[in-house]
Amino acid sequence: MRKRVAYLIGFVAIAAATGLYVTRPRHVDPAEFDGLSGDNDRGALVFAATGCASCHAAPEAEGEARLVLAGGKGFASPFGTFYAPNISTGQNGIGGWSLLDLADALRHGTSPDNRHYYPALPYGSYSRMTAQDIADLYAYLATLPASDADSRPHDVGFPFNIRASLGGWKLLFANDDWVLTGDLTAEQERGRYLVEAMGHCAECHTPRNALGGLQTDRWLAGAPIPGATGRVPNITPGGLSWSEGEIVEYLTSGFTPEFDSAGGEMFEVVQNTAQLPEADRQAIAAYLKAVPPVEN
């Protein structure tokens, strides 16, 4: 009997150690970033495309104040409320981060102190970003104003507050595979990169399963708004009948073909896409028309 208990304890210990090893925080290959230098102008476009200010600017910030990435905005979810941290160049932000620290966060959801980040940071999408775009973003972030605001702790209860478990979530749901595949034009490939990677559109427009993983079989088909009534709309051809030109206009001015205007979180998105070259907005439209339709 004692031997059986000892064997069982040993088996459990080995299984736990194996699980922790397999789900440990991951890091980028430093060689991929060797010799890369960032460009501020390109970084400003990456900053707009990735929507950093939309989440990390202080609540109610407008104009130039949106470039002070003090954090504090809350995001409700079925697992608790997550608060955007200070990612400014201040002492309480990411001023001490290296390029590799930023790459680890964006590609793998790994912090400089080797902990898992919650996927409220959409690293499931950012994992597809190129090394050069990350280097350009790093260079641009370094030019922005500092804030000494403290990052607000997330309001997440047990068992979701056990960060080690996030390694298992990443193993199940976080990867850098493209969702739309096949014979795409160069414009559609650019649109895919903007939508699936930098723009992380699926994080809001795709429904999730019980564990919070994106249901890729219903890609961009719309989803409930966490903590609120209503739904994020279906933007596949099965739910959005706009032409490519109408999509481009919406991403430029915020006006719909029905003479309505963007509101809520989409107002923030349009503020970002309007800063991109028109060719990028056209690429997004071409991609959205190529996505398999999902009927409402």
C-alpha beads as a LAMMPS data file, in Angstrom:
LAMMPS data file: protein, C-alpha beads

296 atoms
295 bonds

1 atom types
1 bond types

-500.0 500.0 xlo xhi
-500.0 500.0 ylo yhi
-500.0 500.0 zlo zhi

Masses

1 110.0

Atoms # bond

1 1 1 0.000 0.000 0.000
2 1 1 2.776 2.421 0.923
3 1 1 4.543 1.645 -2.341
4 1 1 1.378 2.417 -4.294
5 1 1 0.974 5.761 -2.535
6 1 1 4.639 6.582 -3.175
7 1 1 4.264 5.665 -6.856
8 1 1 1.125 7.795 -7.121
9 1 1 2.825 10.789 -5.496
10 1 1 5.799 10.360 -7.801
11 1 1 3.565 10.133 -10.864
12 1 1 1.657 13.267 -9.886
13 1 1 4.900 15.154 -9.247
14 1 1 6.332 14.126 -12.620
15 1 1 3.089 15.015 -14.415
16 1 1 2.973 18.427 -12.703
17 1 1 6.610 19.148 -13.541
18 1 1 6.066 18.087 -17.162
19 1 1 2.977 20.276 -17.428
20 1 1 4.785 23.302 -16.018
21 1 1 7.676 22.750 -18.423
22 1 1 5.456 22.372 -21.506
23 1 1 3.400 25.451 -20.589
24 1 1 6.311 27.629 -19.416
25 1 1 6.537 31.229 -20.662
26 1 1 8.088 31.415 -24.133
27 1 1 10.588 33.908 -25.526
28 1 1 11.523 35.115 -28.993
29 1 1 14.742 34.056 -30.665
30 1 1 17.146 36.990 -30.058
31 1 1 18.873 36.260 -33.367
32 1 1 15.724 37.334 -35.228
33 1 1 16.123 40.840 -33.792
34 1 1 19.892 41.163 -34.042
35 1 1 20.898 44.248 -35.998
36 1 1 17.358 45.584 -36.333
37 1 1 16.902 49.309 -35.883
38 1 1 13.481 50.892 -35.643
39 1 1 12.141 53.779 -37.699
40 1 1 9.934 56.319 -35.894
41 1 1 7.794 57.172 -38.923
42 1 1 7.066 53.546 -39.697
43 1 1 6.549 52.961 -35.980
44 1 1 3.844 55.627 -35.868
45 1 1 1.897 53.665 -38.496
46 1 1 2.392 50.408 -36.587
47 1 1 1.193 52.203 -33.441
48 1 1 -1.983 53.265 -35.256
49 1 1 -2.585 49.864 -36.842
50 1 1 -2.164 47.998 -33.560
51 1 1 -4.454 50.382 -31.699
52 1 1 -2.174 50.932 -28.697
53 1 1 -3.744 54.261 -27.734
54 1 1 -7.270 52.856 -27.949
55 1 1 -6.581 50.627 -24.953
56 1 1 -3.700 52.261 -23.109
57 1 1 -4.575 55.958 -23.190
58 1 1 -6.189 57.146 -19.973
59 1 1 -10.003 56.978 -20.017
60 1 1 -11.562 60.041 -21.662
61 1 1 -8.197 61.210 -23.041
62 1 1 -8.443 63.172 -26.285
63 1 1 -6.066 64.688 -28.810
64 1 1 -2.391 64.659 -27.877
65 1 1 -3.302 63.289 -24.433
66 1 1 -3.999 59.942 -26.142
67 1 1 -0.256 59.576 -26.626
68 1 1 0.289 59.466 -22.854
69 1 1 -0.170 55.728 -22.426
70 1 1 -0.970 55.822 -18.715
71 1 1 -3.517 52.982 -18.860
72 1 1 -6.466 52.538 -16.540
73 1 1 -9.206 51.626 -19.014
74 1 1 -11.283 48.637 -17.872
75 1 1 -12.321 45.699 -20.053
76 1 1 -15.101 43.462 -18.785
77 1 1 -15.042 39.750 -19.552
78 1 1 -16.665 36.539 -18.272
79 1 1 -13.474 35.963 -16.264
80 1 1 -13.282 39.358 -14.541
81 1 1 -12.324 42.900 -15.423
82 1 1 -8.923 43.610 -16.895
83 1 1 -7.327 47.052 -16.718
84 1 1 -4.930 48.344 -19.348
85 1 1 -1.522 48.951 -17.744
86 1 1 0.750 51.948 -18.034
87 1 1 2.925 51.306 -21.104
88 1 1 4.416 54.788 -21.291
89 1 1 8.142 55.476 -21.030
90 1 1 7.679 56.395 -17.360
91 1 1 9.223 54.529 -14.445
92 1 1 5.946 52.705 -13.808
93 1 1 5.515 51.897 -17.491
94 1 1 7.828 50.138 -19.926
95 1 1 10.626 52.690 -19.977
96 1 1 13.105 50.056 -18.829
97 1 1 12.101 47.469 -21.425
98 1 1 14.387 46.239 -24.168
99 1 1 13.270 45.450 -27.704
100 1 1 13.270 41.763 -26.788
101 1 1 11.017 42.483 -23.801
102 1 1 8.472 44.092 -26.109
103 1 1 8.777 41.258 -28.621
104 1 1 8.224 38.659 -25.873
105 1 1 5.080 40.469 -24.732
106 1 1 3.617 40.848 -28.221
107 1 1 4.601 37.488 -29.663
108 1 1 4.255 35.224 -26.611
109 1 1 2.461 37.120 -23.860
110 1 1 5.531 36.851 -21.635
111 1 1 6.563 39.578 -19.194
112 1 1 10.135 40.720 -18.501
113 1 1 9.970 38.876 -15.172
114 1 1 9.011 35.670 -17.022
115 1 1 5.317 35.548 -16.164
116 1 1 2.346 34.915 -18.430
117 1 1 0.277 37.915 -19.472
118 1 1 -3.477 37.546 -19.673
119 1 1 -4.772 37.443 -23.267
120 1 1 -6.516 40.767 -22.679
121 1 1 -3.247 41.774 -24.349
122 1 1 -4.083 40.290 -27.774
123 1 1 -0.831 38.431 -28.254
124 1 1 -2.815 35.687 -29.980
125 1 1 -3.019 38.157 -32.877
126 1 1 0.211 40.098 -32.359
127 1 1 2.135 36.793 -32.521
128 1 1 1.956 37.190 -36.318
129 1 1 3.739 40.566 -36.330
130 1 1 7.080 40.837 -38.105
131 1 1 10.271 41.555 -36.204
132 1 1 10.768 44.797 -38.147
133 1 1 7.311 46.106 -37.247
134 1 1 7.974 45.336 -33.581
135 1 1 11.322 47.164 -33.789
136 1 1 9.644 50.161 -35.431
137 1 1 6.937 50.214 -32.756
138 1 1 9.589 50.024 -30.040
139 1 1 11.378 53.037 -31.536
140 1 1 8.165 55.058 -31.732
141 1 1 7.017 54.209 -28.201
142 1 1 10.322 55.558 -26.892
143 1 1 9.414 59.005 -28.278
144 1 1 6.088 59.277 -26.436
145 1 1 5.474 61.159 -23.147
146 1 1 6.082 59.472 -19.817
147 1 1 3.503 58.897 -17.086
148 1 1 4.170 57.839 -13.516
149 1 1 0.644 56.473 -13.034
150 1 1 0.442 53.121 -11.296
151 1 1 -1.059 50.264 -13.262
152 1 1 -4.331 49.154 -11.734
153 1 1 -4.487 45.470 -10.695
154 1 1 -6.856 43.261 -12.641
155 1 1 -10.082 42.281 -10.909
156 1 1 -9.911 38.547 -11.583
157 1 1 -10.959 35.909 -9.074
158 1 1 -9.958 32.303 -8.449
159 1 1 -9.073 30.173 -10.398
160 1 1 -8.418 32.645 -13.231
161 1 1 -5.933 34.557 -11.104
162 1 1 -3.502 31.626 -11.266
163 1 1 -1.211 32.875 -14.004
164 1 1 0.610 29.560 -14.397
165 1 1 -2.600 28.144 -15.890
166 1 1 -2.330 30.624 -18.767
167 1 1 0.406 28.492 -20.253
168 1 1 -2.192 25.805 -20.880
169 1 1 -4.512 28.379 -22.463
170 1 1 -1.739 29.503 -24.780
171 1 1 -0.982 25.905 -25.716
172 1 1 -4.613 25.423 -26.731
173 1 1 -5.442 28.725 -28.387
174 1 1 -2.403 30.939 -29.072
175 1 1 -0.491 30.390 -32.310
176 1 1 0.791 32.341 -35.280
177 1 1 -1.127 30.452 -37.980
178 1 1 -3.086 32.469 -40.539
179 1 1 -6.827 31.877 -40.567
180 1 1 -7.499 32.909 -44.165
181 1 1 -5.260 30.813 -46.384
182 1 1 -5.159 29.907 -50.043
183 1 1 -4.194 31.763 -53.200
184 1 1 -4.359 35.399 -52.072
185 1 1 -3.333 38.492 -53.972
186 1 1 -0.611 40.733 -52.559
187 1 1 -3.329 43.196 -51.522
188 1 1 -5.313 40.498 -49.738
189 1 1 -2.162 39.293 -47.965
190 1 1 -1.500 42.834 -46.750
191 1 1 -5.098 43.045 -45.594
192 1 1 -4.743 39.720 -43.789
193 1 1 -1.703 41.014 -41.953
194 1 1 -3.522 44.202 -40.942
195 1 1 -6.694 42.381 -39.829
196 1 1 -5.393 39.130 -38.349
197 1 1 -2.154 40.467 -36.834
198 1 1 -1.789 44.178 -36.111
199 1 1 -5.453 45.205 -36.130
200 1 1 -6.503 42.122 -34.071
201 1 1 -10.054 42.560 -35.397
202 1 1 -11.037 39.011 -34.470
203 1 1 -10.529 39.709 -30.779
204 1 1 -13.883 41.539 -30.812
205 1 1 -15.588 40.312 -33.985
206 1 1 -15.168 36.539 -33.469
207 1 1 -17.138 34.514 -30.891
208 1 1 -15.267 32.663 -28.164
209 1 1 -15.685 29.273 -26.550
210 1 1 -16.190 28.649 -22.826
211 1 1 -12.443 28.989 -22.175
212 1 1 -12.124 32.261 -24.068
213 1 1 -10.530 30.829 -27.193
214 1 1 -11.537 32.254 -30.565
215 1 1 -13.908 30.075 -32.597
216 1 1 -12.026 30.255 -35.881
217 1 1 -14.783 28.348 -37.707
218 1 1 -16.900 31.487 -37.178
219 1 1 -14.130 33.945 -37.996
220 1 1 -15.328 37.568 -37.822
221 1 1 -18.965 36.407 -37.585
222 1 1 -19.830 38.697 -34.672
223 1 1 -19.927 38.144 -30.926
224 1 1 -21.608 39.328 -27.734
225 1 1 -20.264 42.520 -26.170
226 1 1 -18.718 41.495 -22.828
227 1 1 -20.419 43.146 -19.880
228 1 1 -23.001 44.927 -22.048
229 1 1 -26.050 44.340 -24.197
230 1 1 -25.921 44.009 -27.960
231 1 1 -23.440 42.335 -30.281
232 1 1 -20.290 43.160 -32.159
233 1 1 -21.392 42.846 -35.805
234 1 1 -20.696 40.132 -38.314
235 1 1 -18.189 41.600 -40.801
236 1 1 -17.928 38.594 -43.123
237 1 1 -19.654 38.857 -46.513
238 1 1 -22.518 36.922 -44.923
239 1 1 -23.272 39.797 -42.581
240 1 1 -21.753 42.876 -44.227
241 1 1 -23.015 43.749 -47.702
242 1 1 -20.894 46.885 -48.162
243 1 1 -18.700 47.231 -51.223
244 1 1 -14.942 47.538 -50.892
245 1 1 -15.225 51.272 -51.537
246 1 1 -17.827 51.640 -48.772
247 1 1 -15.597 49.769 -46.329
248 1 1 -12.689 52.058 -47.232
249 1 1 -14.856 55.125 -46.661
250 1 1 -16.013 53.816 -43.275
251 1 1 -12.413 53.165 -42.183
252 1 1 -11.523 56.688 -43.321
253 1 1 -14.390 58.863 -42.103
254 1 1 -16.473 56.593 -39.891
255 1 1 -19.572 57.118 -42.058
256 1 1 -21.591 54.114 -43.184
257 1 1 -23.456 53.778 -46.506
258 1 1 -26.652 54.250 -44.447
259 1 1 -25.443 57.716 -43.329
260 1 1 -24.790 56.496 -39.804
261 1 1 -21.424 56.960 -38.061
262 1 1 -19.066 54.809 -36.037
263 1 1 -19.637 54.789 -32.306
264 1 1 -18.307 53.070 -29.209
265 1 1 -15.098 51.113 -29.674
266 1 1 -15.342 51.423 -33.469
267 1 1 -14.936 55.174 -33.136
268 1 1 -11.518 54.425 -31.645
269 1 1 -10.740 51.966 -34.439
270 1 1 -11.596 54.484 -37.157
271 1 1 -9.365 57.057 -35.468
272 1 1 -6.563 54.539 -35.983
273 1 1 -7.335 53.301 -39.500
274 1 1 -7.779 56.868 -40.749
275 1 1 -4.072 57.408 -40.045
276 1 1 -3.018 54.552 -42.322
277 1 1 -2.232 54.931 -46.012
278 1 1 -5.324 54.546 -48.200
279 1 1 -3.728 51.471 -49.750
280 1 1 -3.855 49.787 -46.327
281 1 1 -7.543 50.577 -45.915
282 1 1 -8.151 49.175 -49.385
283 1 1 -6.199 46.048 -48.407
284 1 1 -8.399 45.585 -45.326
285 1 1 -11.498 45.868 -47.509
286 1 1 -10.116 43.336 -50.014
287 1 1 -9.389 40.910 -47.172
288 1 1 -12.874 41.260 -45.648
289 1 1 -14.488 40.500 -49.006
290 1 1 -12.316 37.368 -49.301
291 1 1 -13.230 35.941 -45.876
292 1 1 -15.662 32.987 -46.093
293 1 1 -19.190 34.266 -45.437
294 1 1 -20.950 33.342 -42.210
295 1 1 -24.665 34.064 -42.254
296 1 1 -26.207 36.116 -39.451

Bonds

1 1 1 2
2 1 2 3
3 1 3 4
4 1 4 5
5 1 5 6
6 1 6 7
7 1 7 8
8 1 8 9
9 1 9 10
10 1 10 11
11 1 11 12
12 1 12 13
13 1 13 14
14 1 14 15
15 1 15 16
16 1 16 17
17 1 17 18
18 1 18 19
19 1 19 20
20 1 20 21
21 1 21 22
22 1 22 23
23 1 23 24
24 1 24 25
25 1 25 26
26 1 26 27
27 1 27 28
28 1 28 29
29 1 29 30
30 1 30 31
31 1 31 32
32 1 32 33
33 1 33 34
34 1 34 35
35 1 35 36
36 1 36 37
37 1 37 38
38 1 38 39
39 1 39 40
40 1 40 41
41 1 41 42
42 1 42 43
43 1 43 44
44 1 44 45
45 1 45 46
46 1 46 47
47 1 47 48
48 1 48 49
49 1 49 50
50 1 50 51
51 1 51 52
52 1 52 53
53 1 53 54
54 1 54 55
55 1 55 56
56 1 56 57
57 1 57 58
58 1 58 59
59 1 59 60
60 1 60 61
61 1 61 62
62 1 62 63
63 1 63 64
64 1 64 65
65 1 65 66
66 1 66 67
67 1 67 68
68 1 68 69
69 1 69 70
70 1 70 71
71 1 71 72
72 1 72 73
73 1 73 74
74 1 74 75
75 1 75 76
76 1 76 77
77 1 77 78
78 1 78 79
79 1 79 80
80 1 80 81
81 1 81 82
82 1 82 83
83 1 83 84
84 1 84 85
85 1 85 86
86 1 86 87
87 1 87 88
88 1 88 89
89 1 89 90
90 1 90 91
91 1 91 92
92 1 92 93
93 1 93 94
94 1 94 95
95 1 95 96
96 1 96 97
97 1 97 98
98 1 98 99
99 1 99 100
100 1 100 101
101 1 101 102
102 1 102 103
103 1 103 104
104 1 104 105
105 1 105 106
106 1 106 107
107 1 107 108
108 1 108 109
109 1 109 110
110 1 110 111
111 1 111 112
112 1 112 113
113 1 113 114
114 1 114 115
115 1 115 116
116 1 116 117
117 1 117 118
118 1 118 119
119 1 119 120
120 1 120 121
121 1 121 122
122 1 122 123
123 1 123 124
124 1 124 125
125 1 125 126
126 1 126 127
127 1 127 128
128 1 128 129
129 1 129 130
130 1 130 131
131 1 131 132
132 1 132 133
133 1 133 134
134 1 134 135
135 1 135 136
136 1 136 137
137 1 137 138
138 1 138 139
139 1 139 140
140 1 140 141
141 1 141 142
142 1 142 143
143 1 143 144
144 1 144 145
145 1 145 146
146 1 146 147
147 1 147 148
148 1 148 149
149 1 149 150
150 1 150 151
151 1 151 152
152 1 152 153
153 1 153 154
154 1 154 155
155 1 155 156
156 1 156 157
157 1 157 158
158 1 158 159
159 1 159 160
160 1 160 161
161 1 161 162
162 1 162 163
163 1 163 164
164 1 164 165
165 1 165 166
166 1 166 167
167 1 167 168
168 1 168 169
169 1 169 170
170 1 170 171
171 1 171 172
172 1 172 173
173 1 173 174
174 1 174 175
175 1 175 176
176 1 176 177
177 1 177 178
178 1 178 179
179 1 179 180
180 1 180 181
181 1 181 182
182 1 182 183
183 1 183 184
184 1 184 185
185 1 185 186
186 1 186 187
187 1 187 188
188 1 188 189
189 1 189 190
190 1 190 191
191 1 191 192
192 1 192 193
193 1 193 194
194 1 194 195
195 1 195 196
196 1 196 197
197 1 197 198
198 1 198 199
199 1 199 200
200 1 200 201
201 1 201 202
202 1 202 203
203 1 203 204
204 1 204 205
205 1 205 206
206 1 206 207
207 1 207 208
208 1 208 209
209 1 209 210
210 1 210 211
211 1 211 212
212 1 212 213
213 1 213 214
214 1 214 215
215 1 215 216
216 1 216 217
217 1 217 218
218 1 218 219
219 1 219 220
220 1 220 221
221 1 221 222
222 1 222 223
223 1 223 224
224 1 224 225
225 1 225 226
226 1 226 227
227 1 227 228
228 1 228 229
229 1 229 230
230 1 230 231
231 1 231 232
232 1 232 233
233 1 233 234
234 1 234 235
235 1 235 236
236 1 236 237
237 1 237 238
238 1 238 239
239 1 239 240
240 1 240 241
241 1 241 242
242 1 242 243
243 1 243 244
244 1 244 245
245 1 245 246
246 1 246 247
247 1 247 248
248 1 248 249
249 1 249 250
250 1 250 251
251 1 251 252
252 1 252 253
253 1 253 254
254 1 254 255
255 1 255 256
256 1 256 257
257 1 257 258
258 1 258 259
259 1 259 260
260 1 260 261
261 1 261 262
262 1 262 263
263 1 263 264
264 1 264 265
265 1 265 266
266 1 266 267
267 1 267 268
268 1 268 269
269 1 269 270
270 1 270 271
271 1 271 272
272 1 272 273
273 1 273 274
274 1 274 275
275 1 275 276
276 1 276 277
277 1 277 278
278 1 278 279
279 1 279 280
280 1 280 281
281 1 281 282
282 1 282 283
283 1 283 284
284 1 284 285
285 1 285 286
286 1 286 287
287 1 287 288
288 1 288 289
289 1 289 290
290 1 290 291
291 1 291 292
292 1 292 293
293 1 293 294
294 1 294 295
295 1 295 296
